[in-house]
Amino acid sequence: MKHPAAYVSGYENPPTEEQNRAKQLCWEYNRTAPNEQEKRRSILQGDPPHYRKR
């Protein structure tokens, strides 16, 4: 190494509130059954009743 570089972590910028909310919504969607169409639609709209901002 001619020029030593500082260690760069992929975690320098912690997840934002929006990223955490998106991850939560993806997790919820992925755990719905195929016959839960109304719940899936609610999650895709981004504001399901069980996950509203408080």
ABEGO torsion letter per residue (X at the ends): XABBBBBBBAAABBBBAAAAAAAAAAAAAAABBAABAAAAAAAAAGBBAAABBX
